[in-house]
Amino acid sequence: MIIDFHTHIFPDKIAGATIEKLSKASDSPAYTDGTKDGLQRSMEESGVDISVVLPVVTKPQQFTSVNRYAREITPEQFCGGGEFLSFGGIHPDTENYKAEVDQIADMGLKGIKLHPDYQRVFIDDIRYMRIMDRAAERRLIVVAHAGVDVGLPEVVHCTPKRVERVLRQIDGGILVMAHMGGWNCWEDVEKYLAGSRLYFDTAYSLGHMEDEQFVRLSRKHGMDKILFATDSPWDGQKEFLSRIREMNMKEDEKKAILGENARRILEL
């Protein structure tokens, strides 16, 4: 089973405008049209079995609509054939973080996406810490954008050093730092985070870091904690799969990255 742990889609009525805006801000061409059907076609062409969809709540008022859509596109049971598994979203400025985390868990979603740059809050802020603590109590996976966001590069709200502080404060739960622990901060990732209990996903990283650096960092951190991810539509699923398969790694390492690790933590 191949699982892409980091994808984005948008409701049809806003997908076109959203993709155009984000593509312009990041100077990055999109590989799909940003719709559910577009990602489905990409999965069929590449052989991806499950795409984990990660919504971003940019305003507290979006909580209900974003999580309703997440529930709508996530099946009750998975047979592993071209399906979506959406996480929920939450904003750190919510008035009742416990109730909202509980609602996401009670909806049957398996995790929460945080985006410190879009939400303009540092990852080691107490508001995020409380959300992560509650998520751990409710057995929810937390995925956070980490490192530079190419569309918002001025302030990096989730640096490896800040994540190290989070690890000293948060005891349990599954935490995934996207973009191999911190996009374009990989030397600091290797210094501060490699070997920790965090998971890293590969989203928007392959091709931006050298293959040798990717393999070295993955082995130093632990191949059992690396999750295949593309950041679709901002990178292609077919292209990322080819990169992994062509890398100088053992077959069991590739299998772990491409699906076994994700399947384990998603309890599929």
KEKE-3310 file (N, C-alpha, C; in steps of 0.2 Angstrom, whole numbers, plus 5000, padded with zeros to 4 digits):
npx = (5004:5003:5005:5002:5006:5004:4994:4984:4968:4954:4937:4927:4921:4930:4943:4950:4953:4960:4971:4977:4980:4989:4999:5004:5009:5019:5027:5026:5022:5006:5003:4991:4973:4969:4957:4946:4943:4954:4965:4962:4963:4977:4981:4977:4985:4998:4998:4996:4988:4981:4978:4982:4974:4977:4970:4970:4966:4963:4957:4948:4935:4933:4932:4921:4916:4928:4931:4919:4919:4931:4927:4917:4924:4931:4931:4922:4927:4942:4948:4959:4960:4963:4958:4953:4960:4956:4963:4959:4956:4962:4962:4975:4970:4957:4943:4940:4949:4950:4937:4936:4947:4942:4930:4935:4941:4930:4923:4929:4940:4958:4968:4976:4980:4992:4997:5010:5015:5005:4995:5001:5008:5020:5028:5031:5023:5012:4998:4998:5005:4995:4985:4992:4995:4982:4978:4986:4981:4969:4973:4976:4985:4997:5001:5013:5017:5034:5049:5054:5041:5038:5029:5027:5040:5046:5045:5050:5040:5041:5054:5068:5075:5065:5056:5063:5062:5048:5047:5053:5043:5031:5025:5019:5010:5009:5019:5021:5033:5032:5040:5053:5056:5059:5058:5071:5079:5088:5101:5100:5089:5096:5105:5097:5085:5086:5085:5076:5059:5050:5041:5045:5039:5040:5036:5037:5051:5060:5071:5073:5082:5097:5099:5108:5109:5096:5095:5105:5100:5088:5092:5099:5089:5080:5073:5061:5053:5050:5040:5032:5027:5020:5015:5006:4995:5007:5019:5022:5014:5017:5030:5037:5036:5044:5057:5059:5060:5071:5081:5097:5094:5090:5078:5068:5069:5063:5050:5046:5046:5037:5024:5022:5026:5017:5005:5006:5005:4993:4985:4979)
npy = (4994:5011:5026:5043:5055:5069:5080:5092:5098:5107:5113:5112:5125:5135:5131:5134:5148:5148:5140:5147:5159:5154:5148:5159:5166:5158:5155:5143:5130:5121:5104:5097:5102:5106:5101:5088:5078:5080:5076:5063:5058:5060:5050:5038:5038:5037:5027:5028:5023:5028:5045:5057:5070:5087:5100:5117:5129:5145:5155:5156:5155:5147:5134:5125:5123:5118:5106:5099:5097:5089:5077:5073:5068:5058:5040:5028:5016:5008:5002:5003:5008:5021:5031:5045:5051:5062:5074:5084:5102:5116:5132:5141:5152:5149:5149:5139:5127:5114:5108:5109:5101:5089:5088:5085:5073:5065:5065:5055:5058:5056:5065:5081:5096:5108:5125:5135:5146:5151:5153:5162:5160:5155:5139:5134:5141:5144:5141:5133:5122:5118:5113:5102:5094:5091:5084:5073:5067:5063:5054:5058:5061:5074:5085:5097:5111:5114:5123:5134:5142:5143:5152:5162:5168:5177:5176:5163:5152:5140:5133:5121:5123:5128:5118:5108:5113:5112:5098:5096:5099:5093:5077:5065:5057:5057:5066:5075:5082:5092:5092:5086:5089:5102:5114:5118:5120:5110:5107:5111:5103:5091:5093:5097:5089:5076:5059:5060:5057:5062:5061:5063:5070:5069:5079:5091:5091:5082:5083:5096:5095:5087:5070:5062:5069:5068:5054:5051:5059:5053:5040:5043:5049:5039:5026:5021:5032:5040:5047:5045:5058:5071:5084:5088:5099:5104:5097:5082:5066:5055:5058:5060:5047:5040:5046:5041:5027:5026:5030:5027:5016:5003:4990:4987:4999:5008:5003:5004:5019:5022:5017:5008:5014:5024:5017:5010:5020:5026:5016:5007)
npz = (5000:4995:5003:5002:5013:5014:5007:4998:4995:4988:4990:4975:4971:4975:4971:4959:4960:4972:4970:4959:4966:4977:4969:4962:4973:4978:4968:4961:4951:4949:4950:4950:4948:4960:4965:4972:4962:4954:4961:4963:4950:4949:4958:4953:4941:4946:4955:4969:4984:4995:5000:5011:5017:5021:5028:5031:5043:5042:5049:5065:5063:5052:5056:5058:5044:5037:5044:5042:5029:5028:5035:5026:5015:5019:5020:5030:5031:5025:5010:5003:4990:4980:4989:5000:5015:5027:5038:5052:5055:5065:5073:5082:5089:5093:5104:5112:5114:5118:5117:5103:5098:5104:5096:5083:5086:5090:5078:5071:5064:5060:5064:5066:5057:5058:5054:5056:5049:5040:5050:5058:5071:5082:5083:5096:5104:5118:5115:5104:5110:5120:5112:5105:5117:5121:5109:5109:5121:5115:5106:5093:5078:5075:5063:5057:5048:5044:5044:5031:5022:5006:5000:5010:5015:5024:5039:5049:5057:5062:5067:5067:5080:5088:5088:5095:5107:5109:5110:5122:5131:5127:5131:5125:5112:5093:5083:5068:5058:5045:5028:5029:5042:5042:5030:5020:5030:5034:5039:5052:5056:5056:5066:5077:5078:5072:5075:5086:5093:5084:5069:5051:5036:5018:5010:4997:4997:4991:4978:4981:4991:4991:4985:4992:5004:5009:5011:5020:5031:5033:5037:5049:5057:5057:5048:5050:5054:5044:5032:5017:5006:4996:4995:4986:4978:4974:4971:4961:4962:4955:4950:4963:4968:4959:4961:4974:4972:4964:4972:4981:4991:5002:4998:5009:5016:5007:5006:5019:5020:5009:5013:5024:5036:5038:5037:5049:5059:5056:5059:5050)
capx = (5000:5007:5001:5004:5004:5003:4991:4979:4962:4949:4930:4927:4920:4936:4949:4953:4955:4965:4977:4980:4983:4995:5004:5008:5013:5025:5030:5026:5016:5003:5003:4984:4969:4967:4951:4946:4944:4961:4970:4960:4967:4984:4982:4976:4991:5004:4997:4995:4982:4978:4981:4981:4972:4978:4967:4973:4961:4967:4953:4945:4928:4932:4933:4916:4916:4933:4931:4913:4922:4936:4923:4913:4928:4934:4926:4922:4932:4947:4950:4966:4960:4961:4954:4956:4959:4957:4964:4955:4960:4961:4966:4977:4966:4951:4941:4939:4953:4948:4931:4937:4950:4937:4925:4939:4942:4923:4921:4932:4946:4964:4974:4975:4985:4994:5002:5012:5016:4998:4991:5006:5010:5026:5026:5032:5018:5007:4992:4999:5007:4989:4982:4996:4994:4975:4978:4989:4976:4963:4976:4976:4991:4998:5006:5014:5021:5040:5054:5052:5036:5040:5024:5028:5047:5049:5046:5049:5037:5042:5061:5070:5076:5059:5053:5066:5058:5041:5049:5055:5037:5026:5028:5017:5007:5013:5020:5025:5036:5032:5045:5059:5058:5060:5060:5077:5083:5090:5107:5098:5086:5100:5108:5093:5080:5088:5085:5071:5053:5046:5041:5046:5037:5045:5033:5040:5058:5064:5072:5075:5088:5101:5097:5113:5107:5090:5096:5109:5096:5083:5095:5101:5083:5077:5069:5054:5050:5050:5033:5031:5022:5021:5012:5001:4997:5014:5023:5019:5014:5021:5037:5040:5037:5050:5063:5061:5061:5077:5087:5101:5092:5087:5071:5064:5069:5059:5044:5044:5044:5031:5018:5022:5026:5011:5000:5006:5003:4986:4981:4975)
capy = (5000:5017:5032:5050:5058:5076:5082:5097:5099:5112:5112:5114:5132:5139:5127:5137:5154:5146:5137:5153:5164:5151:5147:5165:5168:5154:5154:5136:5128:5116:5097:5096:5108:5107:5098:5081:5074:5081:5072:5056:5056:5059:5044:5033:5038:5036:5021:5030:5020:5033:5052:5060:5077:5091:5106:5123:5133:5151:5159:5152:5154:5142:5127:5120:5121:5114:5099:5096:5094:5083:5071:5071:5065:5052:5035:5025:5010:5009:4996:5004:5009:5028:5034:5050:5051:5069:5076:5090:5108:5120:5138:5142:5157:5146:5151:5133:5122:5107:5106:5108:5095:5083:5087:5082:5066:5062:5064:5050:5060:5053:5069:5088:5100:5115:5128:5141:5152:5153:5155:5167:5159:5151:5132:5133:5146:5140:5140:5126:5117:5115:5109:5096:5090:5088:5079:5067:5063:5060:5049:5061:5063:5081:5087:5104:5113:5115:5126:5140:5142:5147:5158:5166:5166:5182:5174:5156:5151:5133:5131:5115:5124:5129:5111:5105:5116:5108:5091:5096:5101:5088:5071:5060:5059:5057:5073:5074:5089:5091:5094:5083:5092:5109:5115:5122:5121:5103:5106:5112:5097:5086:5095:5097:5084:5069:5054:5061:5053:5065:5059:5068:5068:5071:5084:5096:5091:5078:5088:5103:5093:5082:5063:5060:5072:5065:5047:5052:5062:5048:5035:5046:5050:5032:5025:5019:5038:5044:5046:5047:5064:5075:5091:5089:5099:5107:5092:5077:5060:5050:5061:5058:5040:5038:5048:5037:5021:5026:5032:5022:5014:4996:4989:4987:5006:5011:5000:5008:5026:5023:5015:5004:5018:5028:5012:5009:5026:5028:5010:5005)
capz = (5000:4995:5006:5002:5019:5014:5001:4999:4990:4990:4987:4968:4969:4976:4970:4954:4963:4977:4966:4956:4972:4980:4964:4961:4979:4979:4961:4960:4946:4952:4947:4949:4948:4967:4966:4974:4956:4951:4965:4961:4944:4950:4962:4948:4936:4950:4959:4976:4987:5000:5001:5018:5015:5027:5028:5035:5046:5043:5054:5069:5060:5047:5060:5056:5037:5035:5047:5039:5022:5030:5037:5020:5010:5022:5021:5037:5031:5019:5006:5000:4982:4978:4994:5004:5023:5029:5045:5054:5056:5070:5073:5089:5092:5095:5111:5116:5110:5121:5113:5096:5097:5105:5091:5078:5087:5090:5071:5068:5060:5064:5065:5065:5054:5060:5049:5060:5045:5038:5056:5061:5078:5083:5085:5103:5108:5123:5111:5100:5115:5123:5106:5105:5123:5120:5103:5112:5125:5111:5101:5087:5075:5074:5057:5057:5043:5047:5040:5027:5017:5000:4999:5016:5018:5028:5046:5049:5063:5065:5066:5071:5087:5092:5088:5100:5114:5110:5112:5130:5134:5126:5132:5121:5105:5087:5080:5062:5056:5037:5024:5032:5048:5042:5023:5019:5037:5035:5043:5059:5057:5057:5072:5083:5078:5070:5081:5091:5092:5079:5062:5046:5030:5013:5006:4994:4999:4986:4972:4984:4995:4988:4987:4997:5011:5011:5013:5026:5036:5035:5041:5055:5061:5058:5042:5053:5056:5038:5028:5010:5005:4991:4996:4980:4971:4973:4968:4958:4965:4950:4950:4969:4968:4954:4965:4980:4969:4961:4977:4983:4997:5003:4997:5015:5018:5002:5008:5025:5018:5005:5016:5030:5042:5038:5039:5056:5064:5055:5062:5045)
cpx = (5004:5002:5005:5002:5003:5001:4986:4974:4958:4942:4930:4926:4925:4942:4953:4956:4961:4971:4981:4984:4989:5001:5008:5012:5020:5029:5031:5021:5013:5002:4996:4980:4967:4961:4951:4947:4951:4966:4968:4963:4974:4986:4982:4982:4997:5004:4997:4988:4978:4981:4978:4980:4973:4976:4970:4967:4965:4963:4949:4938:4927:4932:4927:4916:4922:4933:4924:4916:4927:4932:4919:4917:4932:4929:4927:4926:4936:4948:4956:4966:4958:4957:4957:4955:4961:4958:4959:4959:4958:4965:4968:4973:4959:4949:4941:4943:4952:4942:4932:4941:4946:4933:4929:4939:4935:4920:4924:4938:4952:4969:4972:4981:4986:4998:5004:5013:5009:4994:4995:5007:5016:5024:5027:5028:5014:5001:4993:5001:5000:4986:4986:4995:4987:4974:4981:4985:4971:4966:4975:4983:4991:5003:5007:5018:5028:5045:5051:5046:5037:5035:5024:5035:5049:5050:5045:5046:5038:5049:5063:5072:5070:5055:5056:5063:5052:5042:5050:5048:5031:5028:5026:5014:5012:5013:5024:5027:5036:5039:5052:5061:5059:5063:5066:5081:5086:5096:5105:5093:5090:5104:5103:5087:5081:5088:5080:5065:5049:5046:5042:5042:5041:5042:5037:5048:5062:5065:5075:5081:5091:5099:5102:5111:5101:5091:5100:5104:5091:5086:5097:5095:5080:5072:5062:5050:5049:5044:5033:5026:5025:5020:5008:4996:5003:5019:5019:5019:5019:5029:5041:5041:5043:5056:5064:5063:5068:5083:5091:5100:5090:5080:5066:5064:5063:5051:5041:5042:5038:5024:5017:5022:5020:5005:5000:5003:4996:4982:4977:4976)
cpy = (5006:5023:5038:5054:5065:5079:5088:5097:5104:5111:5115:5122:5137:5137:5132:5144:5153:5144:5143:5158:5161:5150:5153:5167:5164:5153:5147:5134:5122:5110:5095:5102:5109:5104:5090:5076:5074:5077:5065:5054:5055:5052:5038:5032:5036:5029:5022:5027:5025:5040:5055:5068:5081:5098:5111:5128:5140:5156:5155:5150:5149:5134:5122:5118:5117:5107:5096:5093:5088:5077:5069:5067:5059:5046:5032:5019:5011:5002:4997:5005:5016:5031:5040:5049:5058:5070:5082:5096:5112:5126:5139:5148:5155:5148:5145:5127:5115:5104:5105:5102:5089:5082:5083:5074:5062:5061:5058:5051:5057:5058:5076:5091:5106:5118:5135:5147:5155:5156:5160:5166:5154:5144:5131:5138:5141:5137:5133:5121:5114:5111:5102:5091:5087:5083:5073:5063:5060:5055:5052:5063:5071:5082:5094:5106:5115:5118:5132:5138:5146:5153:5163:5166:5171:5180:5167:5154:5144:5131:5125:5117:5125:5122:5107:5107:5112:5101:5090:5097:5096:5081:5065:5062:5058:5064:5072:5081:5088:5093:5092:5087:5099:5111:5120:5124:5114:5102:5107:5106:5092:5087:5094:5092:5077:5064:5055:5057:5056:5060:5064:5066:5071:5076:5090:5097:5087:5082:5094:5101:5088:5075:5061:5063:5069:5058:5047:5054:5057:5043:5037:5047:5043:5031:5023:5026:5043:5042:5049:5053:5068:5083:5093:5094:5102:5103:5086:5070:5055:5052:5059:5051:5037:5040:5043:5030:5021:5028:5026:5020:5006:4996:4990:4994:5009:5009:5004:5015:5026:5021:5012:5008:5022:5023:5011:5014:5028:5022:5008:4997)
cpz = (5000:4998:5005:5008:5019:5007:5003:4993:4992:4987:4979:4967:4971:4974:4965:4957:4968:4974:4963:4961:4975:4975:4963:4967:4980:4973:4960:4956:4950:4947:4946:4949:4955:4969:4969:4968:4953:4955:4964:4955:4945:4954:4957:4943:4940:4954:4967:4978:4991:5000:5007:5016:5021:5026:5033:5037:5047:5047:5058:5067:5055:5050:5057:5049:5035:5038:5044:5033:5023:5031:5030:5015:5013:5023:5028:5037:5025:5016:5002:4992:4981:4983:4997:5011:5025:5036:5046:5054:5062:5070:5081:5092:5094:5103:5116:5113:5112:5117:5106:5094:5098:5099:5085:5079:5087:5083:5068:5064:5064:5066:5064:5061:5057:5055:5053:5055:5043:5045:5060:5069:5078:5086:5093:5107:5112:5119:5107:5105:5118:5118:5106:5111:5122:5115:5106:5116:5121:5106:5094:5084:5074:5068:5057:5051:5047:5042:5036:5023:5012:4998:5004:5019:5023:5036:5046:5056:5066:5063:5070:5079:5091:5093:5094:5107:5115:5112:5120:5134:5133:5126:5127:5115:5099:5084:5074:5060:5048:5034:5027:5038:5048:5035:5023:5025:5039:5039:5050:5061:5059:5064:5078:5084:5076:5076:5086:5089:5087:5073:5057:5040:5024:5008:5004:4995:4994:4980:4975:4989:4990:4990:4993:5004:5013:5014:5020:5032:5038:5039:5048:5060:5062:5052:5044:5055:5050:5034:5021:5009:5000:4991:4989:4982:4969:4971:4966:4961:4961:4951:4957:4970:4964:4958:4970:4977:4966:4965:4979:4990:4997:5001:5003:5017:5013:5004:5014:5024:5014:5007:5022:5036:5043:5040:5046:5061:5063:5057:5056:5044)
residu = (MET:ILE:ILE:ASP:PHE:HIS:THR:HIS:ILE:PHE:PRO:ASP:LYS:ILE:ALA:GLY:ALA:THR:ILE:GLU:LYS:LEU:SER:LYS:ALA:SER:ASP:SER:PRO:ALA:TYR:THR:ASP:GLY:THR:LYS:ASP:GLY:LEU:GLN:ARG:SER:MET:GLU:GLU:SER:GLY:VAL:ASP:ILE:SER:VAL:VAL:LEU:PRO:VAL:VAL:THR:LYS:PRO:GLN:GLN:PHE:THR:SER:VAL:ASN:ARG:TYR:ALA:ARG:GLU:ILE:THR:PRO:GLU:GLN:PHE:CYS:GLY:GLY:GLY:GLU:PHE:LEU:SER:PHE:GLY:GLY:ILE:HIS:PRO:ASP:THR:GLU:ASN:TYR:LYS:ALA:GLU:VAL:ASP:GLN:ILE:ALA:ASP:MET:GLY:LEU:LYS:GLY:ILE:LYS:LEU:HIS:PRO:ASP:TYR:GLN:ARG:VAL:PHE:ILE:ASP:ASP:ILE:ARG:TYR:MET:ARG:ILE:MET:ASP:ARG:ALA:ALA:GLU:ARG:ARG:LEU:ILE:VAL:VAL:ALA:HIS:ALA:GLY:VAL:ASP:VAL:GLY:LEU:PRO:GLU:VAL:VAL:HIS:CYS:THR:PRO:LYS:ARG:VAL:GLU:ARG:VAL:LEU:ARG:GLN:ILE:ASP:GLY:GLY:ILE:LEU:VAL:MET:ALA:HIS:MET:GLY:GLY:TRP:ASN:CYS:TRP:GLU:ASP:VAL:GLU:LYS:TYR:LEU:ALA:GLY:SER:ARG:LEU:TYR:PHE:ASP:THR:ALA:TYR:SER:LEU:GLY:HIS:MET:GLU:ASP:GLU:GLN:PHE:VAL:ARG:LEU:SER:ARG:LYS:HIS:GLY:MET:ASP:LYS:ILE:LEU:PHE:ALA:THR:ASP:SER:PRO:TRP:ASP:GLY:GLN:LYS:GLU:PHE:LEU:SER:ARG:ILE:ARG:GLU:MET:ASN:MET:LYS:GLU:ASP:GLU:LYS:LYS:ALA:ILE:LEU:GLY:GLU:ASN:ALA:ARG:ARG:ILE:LEU:GLU:LEU)
# end
